[in-house]
Amino acid sequence: MRDRHCRKSEGEIAEPLTGHWREDHVFRLQQSLKMYDSIQERMGEYEQEILKMLAALAGERGGAEAPLLKNPNKAKAIHTRGEEPMRQALLPNERSGLDGH
């Protein structure tokens, strides 16, 4: 993966990437990775539950959709972050009087 314009040889690049790792550092890294994976798993469970609740909210609205956003950059950012389902679910339900008026 070395760029052909790089002046260093593959050996010179690899040398600082190898090291002598202390066992206690490796152990801490392993434990940190396990905690990270556990947190990611729990976050996934929360996300699934939130999506279920959002789907229920969308069902209460009777299929109405939120209007398109005027700002294309904002629309793209919302789509990229995966927030469109939440935006759709949070569309005020006019029948329930939650439209802010």
Secondary structure, DSSP 8 states (H G I E B T S, - for coil): ---TT-SS-HHHHHHHH-----HHHHHHHHHHHHHHHHHHHHHHHHHHHHHHHHHHHHHHTTS------S-HHHHHHHHHTT-HHHHHHTS--GGGT-S--
